[in-house]
């Protein structure tokens, strides 16, 4: 069985944002990953958003988009995201900063 061999985060937009952040990324390979997560943290390390395998049933090999609505319960400030994928014994990770401005 071959798994997605590459995770490429194309962009997070808009950044800064006043509400919704879009995570545009690409999966390449033959089969979707066996483990996927997108976690959002406050600047002091508190986990406030978590997408995992249950949220990726509509993902495809190729271009994908995942949205995080930051405006619902969060204050203006700096947030950290971590996008992880694993499959076939390999792990991929992308990290970055988000700025929420209300």
N, C-alpha and C positions, 0 to 999 in steps of 0.2 A: 504494500500500500504506500503510495506517495502522498505526502501532505504538502500544504502550502509551504513553499520554500523561501518566500520573502514577504516581509511586511514593510511597506513603504508608506509613511505618513506624508501625503502630498501637501496638506495645509490644514490649519485650524483657522477658521474665519467666521465672522469678523473678529479681530483681536486687536484692540479692545472691543468689547460688546456691551450693550445694555440689557441683553436678555439671552439670546440663543447663540451657542457656539456650535459650529459644524465641524466635524472631524472627517476630512476627506482622506481616505487611505486606499491602498491597493494591496490585494493578496495575489500572489502568483504561485503557480504550482498546479497540481492535479486535483486535490481534494481540500476541502476546508480544514482549518486547523483543528486539533483535538482539544485545544484550550485557548481561550481568548478572554481578555479582560481590559476594560478601560476604567480607571479609578481616578476620581477627582478629590483633591485634598485642599483644605485651607492652608494658608501660609504657615500655620503652627502645627500642621500634620494631622488634623482631624479629617477622617474619611467622610465625605458628604455625598459622593456619587459613585455608583458601582454598576457597571454593565458587565455581564459575563456570558458564558455559553448560551444561556437561555434567551439572551437578547439578540443572538446572531443568526437565527433560523432563516432570515431573508438575505443573508450575505451570500455573495458569489465570488468565485475566482475572478478577479478583475477589480474594477472600481467600486468602492462602497462609501457610504456616508452615514454617520451616526450623529445625532443631535443631543446636546445637553442644554436644557432650559435652566439657566442659572438664576433667573430673576425670581423664581417662585418663592424661595425661602432664604436667599443669600443676600448678604450686604455687599456693597462696593468693596473692592479690594483685589488682592493678588491670590490666585489659585494655581495649584500645580496639577498637571495631569500625567498619568503613566499608562501607556498603551502597551500591553503584553500579548504575545502569541507564542504558542509552542506546538510542535508537531514533529514526529519522526526523530525525537531526541534533540531537536534544536530549539533554541529560544531566541526570541527577538523582542526588543524593547525600544520604545520611543518615549521621551519625557519632554516636558516643556511647561511654560508659564501661560496663564490666562489672566486677563485684566477685565474685571467686571466694573462698569461705571454706570451708576443709576442716576 
